[in-house]
Amino acid sequence: MSFQQLKRINQSVFPVSYNEKFYKDVVVAGDLAKLAYFNDVVVGGVCCRVDTREQGKKALYIMTLGTLAPYRRYGIGTLLLRHIFKICERDQQIKAIYLHVQVSEE
C-alpha cells in the first residue's frame, strides 16, 4: 500500500488530518488497510485495527472508510466493507465491528 496515495485520499475525504504515525502504522497493517481503484486510479480506501474490548473480546475498529466524491454510488464502499467482513469471517475471535462518524456527515 502506498503511504502517499492513502494520505491524498484521506485529505480529500475527511475534515481531519492524520499524523505520520497513523500512516506508518497503516502501511504495515496488511489486509486491515486496503486501497480501492477505479480504472487504475486510487479512489478510496479503508483502514482498520483489531482492538480488545470489554471482557477481552476482540473487535475490528474501522478508523477510516472513504471514497472520493465523484466515485461514490458505484459500490466501492460496499466492496471495501466486504473486504473487512471477510477478515472478520477468517478470525472468529472478532465479535464486533465499530466505527465513528463525523457528525457533519449526512
C-alpha positions as CSV (number, residue, x, y, z in Angstrom):
1,M,0.0,0.0,0.0
2,S,1.2,3.5,-0.9
3,F,1.5,5.8,2.1
4,Q,1.2,8.9,-0.2
5,Q,-1.9,7.6,-2.1
6,L,-3.7,6.9,1.1
7,K,-2.8,10.2,2.6
8,R,-4.1,12.0,-0.5
9,I,-7.4,10.1,-0.3
10,N,-7.8,10.9,3.4
11,Q,-7.0,14.6,2.9
12,S,-9.7,14.8,0.2
13,V,-12.4,12.9,2.0
14,F,-12.0,13.7,5.7
15,P,-12.2,17.0,7.6
16,V,-9.4,15.9,10.0
17,S,-5.7,15.4,9.4
18,Y,-3.9,12.2,10.4
19,N,-0.4,12.3,11.7
20,E,2.6,10.5,10.2
21,K,2.5,7.7,12.7
22,F,-1.1,6.8,11.6
23,Y,0.2,6.3,8.0
24,K,3.3,4.4,9.0
25,D,1.2,2.0,11.1
26,V,-1.4,1.6,8.3
27,V,1.2,0.8,5.7
28,V,2.3,-2.3,7.6
29,A,-1.3,-3.3,8.6
30,G,-1.6,-5.9,5.9
31,D,-5.2,-6.8,5.0
32,L,-6.5,-4.3,7.5
33,A,-5.7,-1.5,5.1
34,K,-6.9,-1.5,1.5
35,L,-7.0,0.9,-1.4
36,A,-9.8,1.0,-3.9
37,Y,-9.1,1.5,-7.6
38,F,-11.3,2.6,-10.5
39,N,-9.6,2.2,-13.9
40,D,-6.2,2.1,-12.2
41,V,-6.9,5.3,-10.3
42,V,-7.0,5.2,-6.5
43,V,-10.4,6.5,-5.5
44,G,-10.9,5.2,-1.9
45,G,-9.6,3.2,1.0
46,V,-10.3,1.6,4.3
47,C,-8.0,1.4,7.4
48,C,-8.8,-0.8,10.4
49,R,-7.3,-2.2,13.5
50,V,-8.2,-5.0,15.9
51,D,-8.9,-3.9,19.4
52,T,-9.5,-5.8,22.6
53,R,-12.7,-4.6,24.2
54,E,-14.6,-5.4,27.4
55,Q,-14.1,-8.9,28.8
56,G,-11.2,-9.4,26.4
57,K,-13.4,-9.7,23.3
58,K,-11.8,-8.7,20.0
59,A,-13.4,-6.1,17.8
60,L,-12.5,-4.6,14.5
61,Y,-12.4,-0.8,14.5
62,I,-12.8,1.0,11.1
63,M,-10.6,4.0,11.5
64,T,-11.2,5.4,8.0
65,L,-13.5,4.4,5.2
66,G,-14.0,6.8,2.3
67,T,-14.3,7.2,-1.4
68,L,-13.7,10.3,-3.5
69,A,-16.9,12.2,-4.2
70,P,-17.0,11.6,-8.0
71,Y,-16.8,7.8,-7.4
72,R,-19.5,7.4,-4.8
73,R,-22.6,5.4,-5.6
74,Y,-20.6,2.9,-7.6
75,G,-20.4,0.3,-4.9
76,I,-16.8,1.0,-4.0
77,G,-17.5,1.5,-0.3
78,T,-19.6,-1.7,-0.3
79,L,-16.6,-3.6,-1.8
80,L,-14.3,-2.2,0.9
81,L,-16.8,-3.3,3.6
82,R,-17.0,-6.8,2.1
83,H,-13.2,-7.0,2.4
84,I,-13.5,-6.1,6.1
85,F,-16.2,-8.6,6.6
86,K,-14.0,-11.4,5.1
87,I,-11.3,-10.5,7.6
88,C,-13.8,-10.9,10.4
89,E,-15.0,-14.3,9.0
90,R,-11.4,-15.6,8.9
91,D,-10.8,-14.5,12.6
92,Q,-13.7,-16.0,14.5
93,Q,-12.5,-14.2,17.7
94,I,-13.6,-10.9,16.3
95,K,-17.0,-10.4,17.8
96,A,-17.9,-6.8,16.7
97,I,-17.2,-4.1,14.2
98,Y,-17.4,-0.5,15.1
99,L,-16.5,3.0,13.7
100,H,-17.1,6.7,14.4
101,V,-18.9,9.0,12.1
102,Q,-18.3,12.7,11.6
103,V,-21.4,14.5,12.9
104,S,-21.3,16.8,10.0
105,E,-21.9,13.9,7.6
106,E,-25.4,13.4,6.1
